Amino acid sequence: MHRKILDLLEEVIKKYDLRSLRMRVSAAENLPMEVHKRWKELTGCELYEGHGLTEH
């Protein structure tokens, strides 16, 4: 899912001002480091991962 978002993000940043975006939180799946790096490059904001303990 995040890879798809990154694919679309380049088009989105041409249309919308994302300067108010300060951080993004992701959960439920581990993100590849390339996704973290690319997100930061394109948006300038951090991408944080959160993992809960609801699945046993």
WOFENHU-V328267 format. One record per residue. N is the residue number from 1. RES is the residue in three letters. SS is DSSP state (hx for helix, st for strand, lp for the rest). OMEGA is omega in whole degrees, 0 to 359 (999 if undefined). Layout:
n & res & ss & omega
N & RES & SS & OMEGA
N & RES & SS & OMEGA
//
This chain:
n & res & ss & omega
1 & MET & lp & 182
2 & HIS & hx & 176
3 & ARG & hx & 177
4 & LYS & hx & 178
5 & ILE & hx & 178
6 & LEU & hx & 177
7 & ASP & hx & 182
8 & LEU & hx & 187
9 & LEU & hx & 180
10 & GLU & hx & 177
11 & GLU & hx & 182
12 & VAL & hx & 183
13 & ILE & hx & 174
14 & LYS & hx & 184
15 & LYS & hx & 188
16 & TYR & lp & 177
17 & ASP & lp & 182
18 & LEU & lp & 182
19 & ARG & lp & 179
20 & SER & lp & 179
21 & LEU & lp & 184
22 & ARG & lp & 178
23 & MET & st & 178
24 & ARG & st & 179
25 & VAL & st & 179
26 & SER & st & 178
27 & ALA & st & 173
28 & ALA & lp & 177
29 & GLU & lp & 175
30 & ASN & lp & 180
31 & LEU & lp & 175
32 & PRO & lp & 180
33 & MET & hx & 179
34 & GLU & hx & 178
35 & VAL & hx & 177
36 & HIS & hx & 183
37 & LYS & hx & 182
38 & ARG & hx & 178
39 & TRP & hx & 181
40 & LYS & hx & 178
41 & GLU & hx & 186
42 & LEU & hx & 186
43 & THR & hx & 184
44 & GLY & lp & 180
45 & CYS & lp & 181
46 & GLU & st & 175
47 & LEU & st & 184
48 & TYR & st & 176
49 & GLU & st & 175
50 & GLY & st & 180
51 & HIS & lp & 179
52 & GLY & lp & 180
53 & LEU & lp & 183
54 & THR & lp & 178
55 & GLU & lp & 181
56 & HIS & lp & 999
//
